[in-house]
């Protein structure tokens, strides 16, 4: 038997769908759509629907305290507040609709590092995903509702000394997922005072500091 988990599109849609924010992960947005897919799974021999997944990346993966951008930060907080309310109601309706087809549903996965405390309060959710929050990259420095302690550091060997006050290390760590930006890059940590070269930044081959 093939065990199937359906993924819910958690995106926030407003103004008749003209405004949309959220990760592009699934075409199943409404309770009716996901219930229809659940029935299709139930009709197929050898397949069993066991779970629902719903990752709210626009809440969990977007910091709401962007340094030097107070208006943007305020807009993000307003969007996320609306998104949490809308999704909690819709996710509960989705679970009810799917359980009508698959009453022995085993799990409903939700959340993300930046929304753990909110998603955990939803009765419809049975398990929480934390993802990169297990090691807390610098992305999570920009949250008002989440504070973590970094649990992973990259020790990069110095391979060149191109000038006074500059060293070049091998590689450049790993960027966080999402739209490219400074908040997604690893942060030089030790020795204190290190900073990226503005013309080069971190790279997969080398990183001047």
C-alpha positions, 0 to 999 in steps of 0.5 A, spaced: 500 500 500 502 506 498 501 511 503 499 518 501 500 525 504 496 531 501 499 538 501 495 544 502 496 551 499 497 555 505 497 562 501 493 568 503 489 570 498 485 577 498 481 582 493 478 576 489 485 573 488 489 579 486 493 579 492 497 572 494 503 571 498 505 564 500 510 559 498 508 555 491 507 548 493 500 545 492 494 547 487 490 545 493 487 551 496 480 550 499 477 544 503 473 542 497 479 542 492 483 537 497 477 533 499 476 532 492 483 529 491 482 525 498 476 522 494 481 520 488 486 517 493 480 513 496 478 510 490 485 508 487 486 501 489 493 500 493 493 507 495 491 510 502 491 517 505 494 518 511 496 525 512 496 532 510 501 537 510 501 545 510 507 549 511 506 556 512 512 559 509 510 566 509 509 566 516 514 561 518 520 563 514 519 571 513 522 575 519 517 581 521 523 585 524 527 587 518 533 592 520 532 599 518 525 598 515 520 599 520 514 600 515 516 594 511 516 590 518 509 593 520 506 591 513 509 584 514 506 583 521 499 585 519 500 580 513 502 575 518 496 576 523 491 576 517 494 570 514 495 566 521 487 567 522 485 565 515 489 559 515 487 556 522 480 557 520 481 554 513 486 548 515 481 546 520 475 546 515 480 542 510 481 537 516 474 536 517 473 535 510 478 530 509 476 526 515 470 525 512 473 521 507 479 518 511 477 518 518 483 514 520 487 520 518 494 519 522 497 526 522 496 533 520 503 537 519 503 544 520 508 550 522 515 552 520 520 555 525 517 562 525 510 560 527 511 554 531 508 557 537 502 559 533 501 553 529 501 549 536 495 552 538 491 549 532 487 543 535 487 541 528 494 540 527 497 534 530 505 535 529 509 541 528 515 542 523 521 546 525 526 545 519 532 550 519 530 552 526 534 546 529 540 550 528 537 557 527 541 561 522 541 568 522 534 569 518 531 568 525 535 574 528 529 578 524 523 575 528 519 579 534 516 572 536 521 567 536 528 567 539 533 562 538 540 560 540 545 558 533 546 551 534 551 550 527 557 554 525 561 553 519 569 553 521 572 556 514 579 555 513 583 561 511 587 559 504 589 566 502 591 573 504 590 578 499 592 584 503 593 588 509 586 586 514 583 581 509 583 574 509 580 569 504 576 563 506 575 557 503 567 556 501 562 561 504 557 557 508 550 556 506 544 561 504 537 560 507 532 558 502 527 564 500 528 570 496 535 572 495 537 577 500 542 579 505 538 576 511 539 569 507 546 569 508 551 566 513 553 571 518 561 572 519 562 571 527 569 570 529 573 573 530 569 579 532 569 585 527 569 581 520 565 583 514 564 581 507 567 585 502 561 589 498 564 587 491 564 579 492 560 577 498 560 570 500 561 565 495 561 557 494 569 557 492 571 563 496 569 568 501 574 575 502 573 577 509 
